């Protein structure tokens, strides 16, 4: 199960059960609050690290032309359950870079089955 907290002290925190399939849809808005679709020349990257100071990512997913990150069971199968840090960065075709989700908590939770 994928759960995202939108408000409160844990805004943008994601909880994902280890080994689950899940889809995280990314919806971008411009200054006029209009939806901005990613083109094939744009790129969005979700990076998960052990903590914000870690050099290496434990998982990185890329969207090229599309609006969602698709987690497969294999993506988290080898990761230990616990707290991680993630962010989402978008690079547009004009080479402008935007961190659209700032560093936030990512929890990989245990499942019962």
Biopython code that builds the backbone (N, CA, C, O; Angstrom):
import numpy as np
from Bio.PDB.StructureBuilder import StructureBuilder

atoms = [
    (1, "UNK", "N", (0.834, -1.174, 0.000)),
    (1, "UNK", "CA", (0.000, 0.000, 0.000)),
    (1, "UNK", "C", (0.885, 1.247, 0.000)),
    (1, "UNK", "O", (1.894, 1.300, 0.703)),
    (2, "UNK", "N", (0.508, 2.222, -0.774)),
    (2, "UNK", "CA", (1.199, 3.506, -0.840)),
    (2, "UNK", "C", (0.312, 4.555, -0.189)),
    (2, "UNK", "O", (-0.868, 4.673, -0.519)),
    (3, "UNK", "N", (0.884, 5.311, 0.733)),
    (3, "UNK", "CA", (0.146, 6.373, 1.418)),
    (3, "UNK", "C", (1.004, 7.631, 1.396)),
    (3, "UNK", "O", (2.199, 7.580, 1.687)),
    (4, "UNK", "N", (0.387, 8.765, 1.047)),
    (4, "UNK", "CA", (1.086, 10.042, 1.010)),
    (4, "UNK", "C", (0.380, 11.000, 1.957)),
    (4, "UNK", "O", (-0.842, 11.141, 1.903)),
    (5, "UNK", "N", (1.141, 11.656, 2.823)),
    (5, "UNK", "CA", (0.575, 12.660, 3.727)),
    (5, "UNK", "C", (0.698, 14.023, 3.055)),
    (5, "UNK", "O", (1.795, 14.461, 2.708)),
    (6, "UNK", "N", (-0.430, 14.681, 2.877)),
    (6, "UNK", "CA", (-0.459, 15.951, 2.156)),
    (6, "UNK", "C", (-0.380, 17.179, 3.055)),
    (6, "UNK", "O", (-0.024, 18.262, 2.592)),
    (7, "UNK", "N", (-0.709, 17.020, 4.336)),
    (7, "UNK", "CA", (-0.764, 18.155, 5.260)),
    (7, "UNK", "C", (-0.063, 17.808, 6.567)),
    (7, "UNK", "O", (0.327, 16.664, 6.799)),
    (8, "UNK", "N", (0.084, 18.808, 7.401)),
    (8, "UNK", "CA", (0.598, 18.595, 8.741)),
    (8, "UNK", "C", (2.108, 18.530, 8.814)),
    (8, "UNK", "O", (2.807, 18.881, 7.864)),
    (9, "UNK", "N", (2.606, 18.070, 9.967)),
    (9, "UNK", "CA", (4.052, 18.085, 10.208)),
    (9, "UNK", "C", (4.840, 17.101, 9.337)),
    (9, "UNK", "O", (6.061, 17.214, 9.224)),
    (10, "UNK", "N", (4.160, 16.156, 8.735)),
    (10, "UNK", "CA", (4.837, 15.157, 7.890)),
    (10, "UNK", "C", (4.420, 15.292, 6.425)),
    (10, "UNK", "O", (4.281, 14.296, 5.715)),
    (11, "UNK", "N", (4.222, 16.536, 5.984)),
    (11, "UNK", "CA", (3.803, 16.792, 4.607)),
    (11, "UNK", "C", (4.757, 16.111, 3.621)),
    (11, "UNK", "O", (5.977, 16.178, 3.778)),
    (12, "UNK", "N", (4.197, 15.467, 2.622)),
    (12, "UNK", "CA", (4.903, 14.750, 1.556)),
    (12, "UNK", "C", (5.501, 13.412, 1.995)),
    (12, "UNK", "O", (6.175, 12.755, 1.202)),
    (13, "UNK", "N", (5.265, 12.996, 3.248)),
    (13, "UNK", "CA", (5.792, 11.698, 3.680)),
    (13, "UNK", "C", (5.074, 10.589, 2.925)),
    (13, "UNK", "O", (3.847, 10.569, 2.828)),
    (14, "UNK", "N", (5.872, 9.666, 2.392)),
    (14, "UNK", "CA", (5.343, 8.499, 1.693)),
    (14, "UNK", "C", (5.598, 7.278, 2.551)),
    (14, "UNK", "O", (6.689, 7.102, 3.093)),
    (15, "UNK", "N", (4.574, 6.428, 2.671)),
    (15, "UNK", "CA", (4.731, 5.119, 3.294)),
    (15, "UNK", "C", (4.365, 4.082, 2.242)),
    (15, "UNK", "O", (3.287, 4.136, 1.650)),
    (16, "UNK", "N", (5.272, 3.136, 2.016)),
    (16, "UNK", "CA", (5.061, 2.069, 1.046)),
    (16, "UNK", "C", (5.378, 0.746, 1.720)),
    (16, "UNK", "O", (6.419, 0.606, 2.361)),
    (17, "UNK", "N", (4.486, -0.222, 1.579)),
    (17, "UNK", "CA", (4.742, -1.555, 2.110)),
    (17, "UNK", "C", (5.770, -2.247, 1.225)),
    (17, "UNK", "O", (5.631, -2.290, 0.003)),
    (18, "UNK", "N", (6.812, -2.791, 1.871)),
    (18, "UNK", "CA", (7.897, -3.456, 1.155)),
    (18, "UNK", "C", (7.347, -4.538, 0.226)),
    (18, "UNK", "O", (6.526, -5.359, 0.635)),
    (19, "UNK", "N", (7.807, -4.531, -1.027)),
    (19, "UNK", "CA", (7.411, -5.542, -1.996)),
    (19, "UNK", "C", (6.100, -5.286, -2.702)),
    (19, "UNK", "O", (5.668, -6.103, -3.514)),
    (20, "UNK", "N", (5.450, -4.158, -2.409)),
    (20, "UNK", "CA", (4.171, -3.852, -3.070)),
    (20, "UNK", "C", (4.384, -3.140, -4.407)),
    (20, "UNK", "O", (5.391, -2.464, -4.619)),
    (21, "UNK", "N", (3.420, -3.308, -5.290)),
    (21, "UNK", "CA", (3.332, -2.508, -6.508)),
    (21, "UNK", "C", (2.596, -1.225, -6.143)),
    (21, "UNK", "O", (1.673, -1.244, -5.329)),
    (22, "UNK", "N", (3.002, -0.118, -6.742)),
    (22, "UNK", "CA", (2.338, 1.152, -6.450)),
    (22, "UNK", "C", (2.647, 2.149, -7.554)),
    (22, "UNK", "O", (3.643, 2.026, -8.268)),
    (23, "UNK", "N", (1.771, 3.138, -7.678)),
    (23, "UNK", "CA", (1.959, 4.206, -8.651)),
    (23, "UNK", "C", (1.904, 5.533, -7.930)),
    (23, "UNK", "O", (0.965, 5.810, -7.184)),
    (24, "UNK", "N", (2.917, 6.354, -8.157)),
    (24, "UNK", "CA", (2.958, 7.698, -7.611)),
    (24, "UNK", "C", (2.820, 8.662, -8.780)),
    (24, "UNK", "O", (3.733, 8.816, -9.592)),
    (25, "UNK", "N", (1.655, 9.311, -8.849)),
    (25, "UNK", "CA", (1.403, 10.243, -9.953)),
    (25, "UNK", "C", (1.964, 11.612, -9.609)),
    (25, "UNK", "O", (1.820, 12.099, -8.488)),
    (26, "UNK", "N", (2.602, 12.218, -10.589)),
    (26, "UNK", "CA", (3.197, 13.526, -10.441)),
    (26, "UNK", "C", (2.380, 14.527, -11.243)),
    (26, "UNK", "O", (2.223, 14.387, -12.456)),
    (27, "UNK", "N", (1.860, 15.540, -10.552)),
    (27, "UNK", "CA", (1.080, 16.567, -11.229)),
    (27, "UNK", "C", (1.755, 17.907, -10.982)),
    (27, "UNK", "O", (1.856, 18.364, -9.843)),
    (28, "UNK", "N", (2.215, 18.529, -12.057)),
    (28, "UNK", "CA", (2.931, 19.798, -11.971)),
    (28, "UNK", "C", (2.030, 20.941, -12.402)),
    (28, "UNK", "O", (1.204, 20.794, -13.303)),
    (29, "UNK", "N", (2.202, 22.101, -11.736)),
    (29, "UNK", "CA", (1.412, 23.281, -12.048)),
    (29, "UNK", "C", (2.328, 24.467, -12.321)),
    (29, "UNK", "O", (3.399, 24.587, -11.724)),
    (30, "UNK", "N", (1.897, 25.348, -13.232)),
    (30, "UNK", "CA", (2.659, 26.563, -13.493)),
    (30, "UNK", "C", (2.188, 27.675, -12.553)),
    (30, "UNK", "O", (1.363, 27.437, -11.671)),
    (31, "UNK", "N", (2.711, 28.885, -12.744)),
    (31, "UNK", "CA", (2.383, 30.015, -11.879)),
    (31, "UNK", "C", (0.902, 30.412, -11.946)),
    (31, "UNK", "O", (0.382, 31.034, -11.020)),
    (32, "UNK", "N", (0.230, 30.051, -13.043)),
    (32, "UNK", "CA", (-1.197, 30.346, -13.180)),
    (32, "UNK", "C", (-2.066, 29.177, -12.706)),
    (32, "UNK", "O", (-3.276, 29.155, -12.935)),
    (33, "UNK", "N", (-1.434, 28.216, -12.046)),
    (33, "UNK", "CA", (-2.114, 27.041, -11.506)),
    (33, "UNK", "C", (-2.700, 26.132, -12.585)),
    (33, "UNK", "O", (-3.701, 25.454, -12.356)),
    (34, "UNK", "N", (-2.073, 26.122, -13.761)),
    (34, "UNK", "CA", (-2.469, 25.232, -14.843)),
    (34, "UNK", "C", (-1.546, 24.011, -14.841)),
    (34, "UNK", "O", (-0.350, 24.126, -14.573)),
    (35, "UNK", "N", (-2.112, 22.848, -15.140)),
    (35, "UNK", "CA", (-1.326, 21.615, -15.170)),
    (35, "UNK", "C", (-0.301, 21.685, -16.290)),
    (35, "UNK", "O", (-0.613, 22.095, -17.408)),
    (36, "UNK", "N", (0.935, 21.277, -15.978)),
    (36, "UNK", "CA", (2.024, 21.258, -16.949)),
    (36, "UNK", "C", (2.399, 19.800, -17.201)),
    (36, "UNK", "O", (2.993, 19.157, -16.336)),
    (37, "UNK", "N", (2.057, 19.269, -18.383)),
    (37, "UNK", "CA", (2.460, 17.881, -18.685)),
    (37, "UNK", "C", (3.942, 17.833, -19.042)),
    (37, "UNK", "O", (4.485, 18.772, -19.623)),
    (38, "UNK", "N", (4.582, 16.729, -18.686)),
    (38, "UNK", "CA", (5.980, 16.533, -19.084)),
    (38, "UNK", "C", (6.025, 16.070, -20.531)),
    (38, "UNK", "O", (5.245, 15.211, -20.941)),
    (39, "UNK", "N", (6.934, 16.640, -21.295)),
    (39, "UNK", "CA", (7.119, 16.218, -22.686)),
    (39, "UNK", "C", (8.219, 15.168, -22.727)),
    (39, "UNK", "O", (8.841, 14.875, -21.706)),
    (40, "UNK", "N", (8.457, 14.605, -23.900)),
    (40, "UNK", "CA", (9.510, 13.600, -24.025)),
    (40, "UNK", "C", (10.897, 14.207, -23.819)),
    (40, "UNK", "O", (11.859, 13.474, -23.590)),
    (41, "UNK", "N", (11.014, 15.528, -23.897)),
    (41, "UNK", "CA", (12.289, 16.203, -23.669)),
    (41, "UNK", "C", (12.506, 16.567, -22.199)),
    (41, "UNK", "O", (13.595, 17.006, -21.828)),
    (42, "UNK", "N", (11.487, 16.391, -21.361)),
    (42, "UNK", "CA", (11.577, 16.678, -19.934)),
    (42, "UNK", "C", (11.882, 15.395, -19.167)),
    (42, "UNK", "O", (11.705, 14.289, -19.679)),
    (43, "UNK", "N", (12.342, 15.566, -17.934)),
    (43, "UNK", "CA", (12.713, 14.400, -17.139)),
    (43, "UNK", "C", (12.400, 14.660, -15.669)),
    (43, "UNK", "O", (12.732, 15.723, -15.145)),
    (44, "UNK", "N", (11.767, 13.703, -15.001)),
    (44, "UNK", "CA", (11.516, 13.783, -13.560)),
    (44, "UNK", "C", (12.221, 12.613, -12.891)),
    (44, "UNK", "O", (12.159, 11.482, -13.374)),
    (45, "UNK", "N", (12.894, 12.891, -11.775)),
    (45, "UNK", "CA", (13.658, 11.864, -11.066)),
    (45, "UNK", "C", (13.240, 11.838, -9.599)),
    (45, "UNK", "O", (13.267, 12.861, -8.916)),
    (46, "UNK", "N", (12.857, 10.665, -9.131)),
    (46, "UNK", "CA", (12.591, 10.426, -7.720)),
    (46, "UNK", "C", (13.816, 9.709, -7.166)),
    (46, "UNK", "O", (14.196, 8.648, -7.660)),
    (47, "UNK", "N", (14.427, 10.283, -6.149)),
    (47, "UNK", "CA", (15.630, 9.701, -5.551)),
    (47, "UNK", "C", (15.353, 9.396, -4.088)),
    (47, "UNK", "O", (14.868, 10.247, -3.342)),
    (48, "UNK", "N", (15.669, 8.164, -3.689)),
    (48, "UNK", "CA", (15.527, 7.749, -2.292)),
    (48, "UNK", "C", (16.921, 7.419, -1.766)),
    (48, "UNK", "O", (17.661, 6.646, -2.375)),
    (49, "UNK", "N", (17.268, 8.019, -0.623)),
    (49, "UNK", "CA", (18.548, 7.779, 0.028)),
    (49, "UNK", "C", (18.319, 7.343, 1.467)),
    (49, "UNK", "O", (17.240, 7.538, 2.026)),
    (50, "UNK", "N", (19.347, 6.752, 2.056)),
    (50, "UNK", "CA", (19.272, 6.332, 3.454)),
    (50, "UNK", "C", (18.945, 7.525, 4.345)),
    (50, "UNK", "O", (18.099, 7.431, 5.234)),
    (51, "UNK", "N", (19.615, 8.639, 4.103)),
    (51, "UNK", "CA", (19.311, 9.903, 4.781)),
    (51, "UNK", "C", (19.779, 11.036, 3.877)),
    (51, "UNK", "O", (20.410, 10.794, 2.848)),
    (52, "UNK", "N", (19.478, 12.240, 4.249)),
    (52, "UNK", "CA", (19.740, 13.379, 3.364)),
    (52, "UNK", "C", (21.226, 13.578, 3.075)),
    (52, "UNK", "O", (21.579, 14.157, 2.047)),
    (53, "UNK", "N", (22.104, 13.107, 3.967)),
    (53, "UNK", "CA", (23.541, 13.282, 3.773)),
    (53, "UNK", "C", (24.214, 12.114, 3.059)),
    (53, "UNK", "O", (25.420, 12.159, 2.816)),
    (54, "UNK", "N", (23.469, 11.082, 2.721)),
    (54, "UNK", "CA", (24.043, 9.920, 2.033)),
    (54, "UNK", "C", (24.491, 10.304, 0.628)),
    (54, "UNK", "O", (23.834, 11.093, -0.051)),
    (55, "UNK", "N", (25.610, 9.743, 0.204)),
    (55, "UNK", "CA", (26.125, 9.988, -1.143)),
    (55, "UNK", "C", (25.311, 9.233, -2.196)),
    (55, "UNK", "O", (24.918, 9.798, -3.217)),
    (56, "UNK", "N", (25.068, 7.964, -1.933)),
    (56, "UNK", "CA", (24.445, 7.095, -2.935)),
    (56, "UNK", "C", (22.944, 6.930, -2.691)),
    (56, "UNK", "O", (22.475, 6.916, -1.553)),
    (57, "UNK", "N", (22.215, 6.807, -3.788)),
    (57, "UNK", "CA", (20.783, 6.522, -3.714)),
    (57, "UNK", "C", (20.568, 5.029, -3.494)),
    (57, "UNK", "O", (21.317, 4.205, -4.020)),
    (58, "UNK", "N", (19.540, 4.681, -2.712)),
    (58, "UNK", "CA", (19.173, 3.270, -2.579)),
    (58, "UNK", "C", (18.183, 2.877, -3.675)),
    (58, "UNK", "O", (18.045, 1.702, -4.015)),
    (59, "UNK", "N", (17.496, 3.886, -4.220)),
    (59, "UNK", "CA", (16.563, 3.658, -5.331)),
    (59, "UNK", "C", (16.389, 4.972, -6.073)),
    (59, "UNK", "O", (16.238, 6.028, -5.459)),
    (60, "UNK", "N", (16.412, 4.898, -7.396)),
    (60, "UNK", "CA", (16.152, 6.078, -8.213)),
    (60, "UNK", "C", (15.259, 5.666, -9.366)),
    (60, "UNK", "O", (15.506, 4.668, -10.043)),
    (61, "UNK", "N", (14.208, 6.460, -9.576)),
    (61, "UNK", "CA", (13.257, 6.190, -10.653)),
    (61, "UNK", "C", (13.171, 7.429, -11.537)),
    (61, "UNK", "O", (13.254, 8.558, -11.053)),
    (62, "UNK", "N", (13.004, 7.204, -12.832)),
    (62, "UNK", "CA", (12.981, 8.306, -13.796)),
    (62, "UNK", "C", (11.699, 8.244, -14.617)),
    (62, "UNK", "O", (11.279, 7.180, -15.072)),
    (63, "UNK", "N", (11.085, 9.421, -14.795)),
    (63, "UNK", "CA", (9.957, 9.559, -15.730)),
    (63, "UNK", "C", (10.487, 10.310, -16.936)),
    (63, "UNK", "O", (11.010, 11.417, -16.804)),
    (64, "UNK", "N", (10.356, 9.728, -18.079)),
    (64, "UNK", "CA", (10.626, 10.425, -19.327)),
    (64, "UNK", "C", (9.344, 10.295, -20.137)),
    (64, "UNK", "O", (8.963, 9.200, -20.551)),
    (65, "UNK", "N", (8.693, 11.419, -20.353)),
    (65, "UNK", "CA", (7.400, 11.455, -21.039)),
    (65, "UNK", "C", (6.387, 10.586, -20.307)),
    (65, "UNK", "O", (6.258, 9.388, -20.559)),
    (66, "UNK", "N", (5.701, 11.212, -19.422)),
    (66, "UNK", "CA", (4.690, 10.548, -18.609)),
    (66, "UNK", "C", (4.490, 11.358, -17.353)),
    (66, "UNK", "O", (5.085, 12.424, -17.193)),
    (67, "UNK", "N", (3.670, 10.869, -16.474)),
    (67, "UNK", "CA", (3.373, 11.635, -15.266)),
    (67, "UNK", "C", (3.353, 10.754, -14.027)),
    (67, "UNK", "O", (2.738, 11.127, -13.028)),
    (68, "UNK", "N", (4.019, 9.573, -14.060)),
    (68, "UNK", "CA", (3.946, 8.746, -12.860)),
    (68, "UNK", "C", (5.187, 7.882, -12.682)),
    (68, "UNK", "O", (5.856, 7.498, -13.641)),
    (69, "UNK", "N", (5.465, 7.592, -11.410)),
    (69, "UNK", "CA", (6.507, 6.651, -11.033)),
    (69, "UNK", "C", (5.814, 5.341, -10.690)),
    (69, "UNK", "O", (4.891, 5.324, -9.876)),
    (70, "UNK", "N", (6.244, 4.256, -11.295)),
    (70, "UNK", "CA", (5.636, 2.944, -11.050)),
    (70, "UNK", "C", (6.595, 2.061, -10.264)),
    (70, "UNK", "O", (7.640, 1.654, -10.772)),
    (71, "UNK", "N", (6.228, 1.770, -9.016)),
    (71, "UNK", "CA", (7.016, 0.869, -8.176)),
    (71, "UNK", "C", (6.619, -0.568, -8.485)),
    (71, "UNK", "O", (5.433, -0.882, -8.586)),
    (72, "UNK", "N", (7.605, -1.433, -8.633)),
    (72, "UNK", "CA", (7.357, -2.867, -8.784)),
    (72, "UNK", "C", (7.825, -3.551, -7.500)),
    (72, "UNK", "O", (8.596, -2.964, -6.741)),
    (73, "UNK", "N", (7.377, -4.776, -7.245)),
    (73, "UNK", "CA", (7.842, -5.484, -6.045)),
    (73, "UNK", "C", (9.368, -5.582, -5.974)),
    (73, "UNK", "O", (9.937, -5.510, -4.884)),
    (74, "UNK", "N", (10.031, -5.741, -7.105)),
    (74, "UNK", "CA", (11.490, -5.867, -7.130)),
    (74, "UNK", "C", (12.206, -4.589, -6.678)),
    (74, "UNK", "O", (13.336, -4.652, -6.194)),
    (75, "UNK", "N", (11.552, -3.431, -6.833)),
    (75, "UNK", "CA", (12.194, -2.165, -6.465)),
    (75, "UNK", "C", (12.561, -2.094, -4.986)),
    (75, "UNK", "O", (13.577, -1.498, -4.628)),
    (76, "UNK", "N", (11.741, -2.698, -4.125)),
    (76, "UNK", "CA", (11.974, -2.606, -2.682)),
    (76, "UNK", "C", (12.295, -3.948, -2.030)),
    (76, "UNK", "O", (12.530, -4.002, -0.823)),
    (77, "UNK", "N", (12.310, -5.023, -2.801)),
    (77, "UNK", "CA", (12.482, -6.375, -2.241)),
    (77, "UNK", "C", (13.764, -6.526, -1.428)),
    (77, "UNK", "O", (13.767, -7.233, -0.421)),
    (78, "UNK", "N", (14.846, -5.881, -1.840)),
    (78, "UNK", "CA", (16.136, -6.054, -1.169)),
    (78, "UNK", "C", (16.445, -4.948, -0.155)),
    (78, "UNK", "O", (17.489, -4.983, 0.497)),
    (79, "UNK", "N", (15.550, -3.971, -0.018)),
    (79, "UNK", "CA", (15.796, -2.868, 0.908)),
    (79, "UNK", "C", (15.287, -3.216, 2.308)),
    (79, "UNK", "O", (14.220, -3.815, 2.445)),
    (80, "UNK", "N", (16.039, -2.846, 3.346)),
    (80, "UNK", "CA", (15.541, -3.048, 4.703)),
    (80, "UNK", "C", (14.383, -2.091, 4.985)),
    (80, "UNK", "O", (14.370, -0.962, 4.495)),
    (81, "UNK", "N", (13.427, -2.541, 5.762)),
    (81, "UNK", "CA", (12.337, -1.657, 6.180)),
    (81, "UNK", "C", (12.909, -0.565, 7.078)),
    (81, "UNK", "O", (13.876, -0.784, 7.808)),
    (82, "UNK", "N", (12.299, 0.603, 7.012)),
    (82, "UNK", "CA", (12.747, 1.710, 7.860)),
    (82, "UNK", "C", (12.507, 3.051, 7.211)),
    (82, "UNK", "O", (11.782, 3.159, 6.222)),
    (83, "UNK", "N", (13.132, 4.085, 7.785)),
    (83, "UNK", "CA", (12.966, 5.461, 7.308)),
    (83, "UNK", "C", (14.076, 5.824, 6.331)),
    (83, "UNK", "O", (15.249, 5.521, 6.549)),
    (84, "UNK", "N", (13.675, 6.474, 5.257)),
    (84, "UNK", "CA", (14.580, 6.967, 4.234)),
    (84, "UNK", "C", (14.221, 8.424, 3.954)),
    (84, "UNK", "O", (13.286, 8.965, 4.544)),
    (85, "UNK", "N", (14.968, 9.050, 3.057)),
    (85, "UNK", "CA", (14.710, 10.417, 2.620)),
    (85, "UNK", "C", (14.562, 10.401, 1.101)),
    (85, "UNK", "O", (15.291, 9.680, 0.421)),
    (86, "UNK", "N", (13.630, 11.183, 0.561)),
    (86, "UNK", "CA", (13.453, 11.237, -0.894)),
    (86, "UNK", "C", (13.175, 12.663, -1.334)),
    (86, "UNK", "O", (12.807, 13.515, -0.526)),
    (87, "UNK", "N", (13.355, 12.909, -2.607)),
    (87, "UNK", "CA", (12.876, 14.134, -3.232)),
    (87, "UNK", "C", (12.560, 13.832, -4.688)),
    (87, "UNK", "O", (12.884, 12.758, -5.196)),
    (88, "UNK", "N", (11.924, 14.792, -5.357)),
    (88, "UNK", "CA", (11.629, 14.663, -6.786)),
    (88, "UNK", "C", (12.117, 15.930, -7.469)),
    (88, "UNK", "O", (11.756, 17.045, -7.091)),
    (89, "UNK", "N", (12.950, 15.729, -8.487)),
    (89, "UNK", "CA", (13.521, 16.839, -9.239)),
    (89, "UNK", "C", (13.111, 16.719, -10.704)),
    (89, "UNK", "O", (13.155, 15.637, -11.288)),
    (90, "UNK", "N", (12.713, 17.842, -11.282)),
    (90, "UNK", "CA", (12.301, 17.887, -12.684)),
    (90, "UNK", "C", (13.287, 18.750, -13.459)),
    (90, "UNK", "O", (13.605, 19.867, -13.054)),
    (91, "UNK", "N", (13.766, 18.216, -14.582)),
    (91, "UNK", "CA", (14.605, 18.973, -15.507)),
    (91, "UNK", "C", (13.811, 19.138, -16.794)),
    (91, "UNK", "O", (13.475, 18.161, -17.463)),
    (92, "UNK", "N", (13.519, 20.381, -17.127)),
    (92, "UNK", "CA", (12.743, 20.668, -18.337)),
    (92, "UNK", "C", (13.648, 20.721, -19.556)),
    (92, "UNK", "O", (14.871, 20.787, -19.434)),
    (93, "UNK", "N", (13.044, 20.692, -20.716)),
    (93, "UNK", "CA", (13.800, 20.679, -21.973)),
    (93, "UNK", "C", (14.684, 21.917, -22.133)),
    (93, "UNK", "O", (15.678, 21.878, -22.859)),
    (94, "UNK", "N", (14.327, 23.018, -21.458)),
    (94, "UNK", "CA", (15.145, 24.229, -21.526)),
    (94, "UNK", "C", (16.294, 24.208, -20.507)),
    (94, "UNK", "O", (16.982, 25.211, -20.315)),
    (95, "UNK", "N", (16.494, 23.040, -19.852)),
    (95, "UNK", "CA", (17.562, 22.800, -18.870)),
    (95, "UNK", "C", (17.320, 23.451, -17.516)),
    (95, "UNK", "O", (18.198, 23.403, -16.655)),
    (96, "UNK", "N", (16.147, 24.063, -17.299)),
    (96, "UNK", "CA", (15.814, 24.552, -15.970)),
    (96, "UNK", "C", (15.513, 23.362, -15.071)),
    (96, "UNK", "O", (14.880, 22.395, -15.494)),
    (97, "UNK", "N", (15.974, 23.445, -13.827)),
    (97, "UNK", "CA", (15.823, 22.357, -12.864)),
    (97, "UNK", "C", (14.985, 22.847, -11.691)),
    (97, "UNK", "O", (15.217, 23.930, -11.155)),
    (98, "UNK", "N", (14.000, 22.028, -11.297)),
    (98, "UNK", "CA", (13.121, 22.363, -10.184)),
    (98, "UNK", "C", (12.977, 21.157, -9.258)),
    (98, "UNK", "O", (12.684, 20.051, -9.710)),
    (99, "UNK", "N", (13.186, 21.380, -7.958)),
    (99, "UNK", "CA", (12.894, 20.341, -6.981)),
    (99, "UNK", "C", (11.427, 20.526, -6.616)),
    (99, "UNK", "O", (11.086, 21.410, -5.830)),
    (100, "UNK", "N", (10.560, 19.692, -7.187)),
    (100, "UNK", "CA", (9.117, 19.870, -7.039)),
    (100, "UNK", "C", (8.570, 19.222, -5.760)),
    (100, "UNK", "O", (7.496, 19.590, -5.285)),
    (101, "UNK", "N", (9.303, 18.272, -5.215)),
    (101, "UNK", "CA", (9.016, 17.749, -3.873)),
    (101, "UNK", "C", (10.331, 17.847, -3.115)),
    (101, "UNK", "O", (11.294, 17.160, -3.457)),
    (102, "UNK", "N", (10.383, 18.697, -2.085)),
    (102, "UNK", "CA", (11.635, 18.865, -1.343)),
    (102, "UNK", "C", (11.964, 17.607, -0.544)),
    (102, "UNK", "O", (11.123, 16.717, -0.419)),
    (103, "UNK", "N", (13.179, 17.526, -0.002)),
    (103, "UNK", "CA", (13.522, 16.354, 0.801)),
    (103, "UNK", "C", (12.447, 16.071, 1.851)),
    (103, "UNK", "O", (12.092, 16.931, 2.658)),
    (104, "UNK", "N", (11.945, 14.843, 1.813)),
    (104, "UNK", "CA", (10.838, 14.413, 2.676)),
    (104, "UNK", "C", (11.074, 12.980, 3.106)),
    (104, "UNK", "O", (11.950, 12.291, 2.584)),
    (105, "UNK", "N", (10.280, 12.547, 4.065)),
    (105, "UNK", "CA", (10.449, 11.209, 4.620)),
    (105, "UNK", "C", (9.781, 10.145, 3.744)),
    (105, "UNK", "O", (8.667, 10.327, 3.252)),
    (106, "UNK", "N", (10.490, 9.043, 3.566)),
    (106, "UNK", "CA", (9.968, 7.880, 2.850)),
    (106, "UNK", "C", (10.107, 6.702, 3.799)),
    (106, "UNK", "O", (11.210, 6.368, 4.231)),
    (107, "UNK", "N", (8.972, 6.071, 4.124)),
    (107, "UNK", "CA", (8.988, 4.944, 5.044)),
    (107, "UNK", "C", (8.679, 3.663, 4.261)),
    (107, "UNK", "O", (7.658, 3.563, 3.580)),
    (108, "UNK", "N", (9.574, 2.700, 4.373)),
    (108, "UNK", "CA", (9.353, 1.389, 3.800)),
    (108, "UNK", "C", (8.872, 0.495, 4.948)),
    (108, "UNK", "O", (9.626, 0.148, 5.857)),
    (109, "UNK", "N", (7.599, 0.141, 4.870)),
    (109, "UNK", "CA", (6.953, -0.569, 5.978)),
    (109, "UNK", "C", (6.934, -2.072, 5.767)),
    (109, "UNK", "O", (6.977, -2.558, 4.636)),
    (110, "UNK", "N", (6.869, -2.798, 6.873)),
    (110, "UNK", "CA", (6.747, -4.249, 6.835)),
    (110, "UNK", "C", (5.307, -4.626, 6.496)),
    (110, "UNK", "O", (4.364, -3.918, 6.848)),
    (111, "UNK", "N", (5.159, -5.742, 5.813)),
    (111, "UNK", "CA", (3.837, -6.293, 5.552)),
    (111, "UNK", "C", (3.613, -7.517, 6.430)),
    (111, "UNK", "O", (4.573, -8.096, 6.938)),
    (112, "UNK", "N", (2.387, -7.908, 6.610)),
    (112, "UNK", "CA", (2.069, -9.095, 7.425)),
    (112, "UNK", "C", (2.223, -10.371, 6.601)),
    (112, "UNK", "O", (2.700, -11.383, 7.113)),
    (113, "UNK", "N", (1.821, -10.330, 5.326)),
    (113, "UNK", "CA", (1.898, -11.538, 4.495)),
    (113, "UNK", "C", (3.169, -11.604, 3.710)),
    (113, "UNK", "O", (3.385, -12.559, 2.963)),
]
sb = StructureBuilder()
sb.init_structure("model")
sb.init_model(0)
sb.init_chain("A")
sb.init_seg("    ")
for serial, (resi, resn, name, xyz) in enumerate(atoms, 1):
    if name == "N":
        sb.init_residue(resn, " ", resi, " ")
    sb.init_atom(name, np.array(xyz, "f"), 0.0, 1.0, " ", f" {name:<3s}", serial, name[0])
structure = sb.get_structure()
